[in-house]
Amino acid sequence: MKQITNRKLYDTDQAEQIARHAPNTDRQDFYFLIETLYKTSDGDYFIHGEGGPQTKYAKSTGNGRTGSEQIRLLSEEKAVDWCEDKAINSAVIIDEFEHLIET
């Protein structure tokens, strides 16, 4: 997916995938949800989220809701928070954010 935010192009094909949270990957399910944390070559973090009509990624169609996708920018601190909230493997968090982890 590509999205322009603040006059900058964010592209999931060009960014490095750091972690993925996918509690429901059945695209036929109204609660389908996949979120992936990416890092750009400039060091910016973003979440690519996609979900069904009963998720936070739903969009109105005028007579209902449909699944959709979006890119959401994150600060480095918010990226760590997202990883902790989604119970991403500790090794992944340490590899990416060691300088922010207290030992």
C-alpha positions as CSV (number, residue, x, y, z in Angstrom):
1,M,0.0,0.0,0.0
2,K,1.1,3.5,-0.7
3,Q,-0.1,6.6,1.2
4,I,1.1,10.2,1.2
5,T,1.1,11.9,4.6
6,N,2.6,15.3,5.3
7,R,3.8,15.4,1.7
8,K,5.8,12.2,2.2
9,L,5.2,8.9,0.5
10,Y,4.9,5.8,2.8
11,D,5.1,2.5,0.9
12,T,4.8,-0.9,2.4
13,D,6.8,-2.4,-0.5
14,Q,9.7,-0.1,0.1
15,A,9.8,-0.1,4.0
16,E,11.3,-2.7,6.3
17,Q,8.8,-4.9,8.1
18,I,9.5,-5.0,11.8
19,A,6.6,-6.9,13.3
20,R,3.1,-8.2,12.5
21,H,0.0,-8.6,14.6
22,A,-2.6,-10.8,13.0
23,P,-5.3,-12.1,15.4
24,N,-7.7,-12.8,12.6
25,T,-6.5,-13.3,9.0
26,D,-9.8,-14.6,7.5
27,R,-10.7,-11.9,5.1
28,Q,-14.3,-13.1,4.9
29,D,-14.7,-12.4,8.6
30,F,-16.2,-9.0,9.7
31,Y,-13.5,-8.9,12.4
32,F,-10.6,-9.6,10.1
33,L,-7.5,-7.7,11.4
34,I,-3.9,-7.4,10.5
35,E,-1.5,-4.7,11.6
36,T,2.1,-4.5,10.5
37,L,4.8,-2.2,11.9
38,Y,7.2,-0.9,9.2
39,K,10.3,1.3,9.3
40,T,11.3,3.6,6.4
41,S,14.8,4.1,5.1
42,D,14.7,7.5,6.9
43,G,14.0,5.8,10.2
44,D,10.3,6.7,10.4
45,Y,7.8,4.1,11.8
46,F,4.3,3.4,10.6
47,I,1.6,0.9,11.0
48,H,-0.2,-0.5,8.0
49,G,-3.5,-1.7,9.2
50,E,-6.3,-3.5,7.4
51,G,-9.5,-4.9,8.8
52,G,-13.0,-5.9,8.2
53,P,-16.2,-3.9,8.6
54,Q,-16.4,-4.5,12.4
55,T,-12.8,-3.1,13.1
56,K,-11.3,0.3,13.5
57,Y,-10.3,0.2,9.8
58,A,-13.9,0.1,8.6
59,K,-15.2,2.8,6.3
60,S,-18.7,3.9,5.7
61,T,-20.2,3.1,2.3
62,G,-23.3,5.3,2.7
63,N,-25.6,2.3,3.4
64,G,-23.2,0.2,5.6
65,R,-19.6,-0.4,6.4
66,T,-16.8,-2.1,4.5
67,G,-13.3,-3.2,5.4
68,S,-10.4,-1.0,4.5
69,E,-6.8,-0.3,5.1
70,Q,-4.7,2.7,6.1
71,I,-1.2,3.8,7.1
72,R,-0.7,5.5,10.5
73,L,2.5,7.2,11.5
74,L,4.1,6.4,14.9
75,S,6.9,8.0,16.9
76,E,9.7,5.6,17.9
77,E,8.2,5.5,21.5
78,K,4.7,4.8,20.2
79,A,6.1,2.0,18.0
80,V,7.6,0.4,21.1
81,D,4.3,0.8,22.9
82,W,2.5,-0.8,20.0
83,C,4.9,-3.8,20.2
84,E,4.3,-4.2,23.9
85,D,0.5,-3.9,23.5
86,K,0.4,-6.5,20.8
87,A,2.8,-8.9,22.7
88,I,5.4,-8.9,20.0
89,N,8.3,-11.2,20.7
90,S,10.8,-9.6,23.1
91,A,13.7,-10.4,20.8
92,V,12.2,-8.4,18.0
93,I,11.6,-5.4,20.3
94,I,15.1,-5.6,21.7
95,D,16.7,-5.9,18.2
96,E,14.8,-2.8,17.0
97,F,14.5,-0.6,20.1
98,E,17.3,-1.7,22.4
99,H,18.3,1.9,23.2
100,L,14.8,2.5,24.6
101,I,14.6,-0.7,26.7
102,E,15.6,-0.4,30.4
103,T,17.6,-3.4,31.7
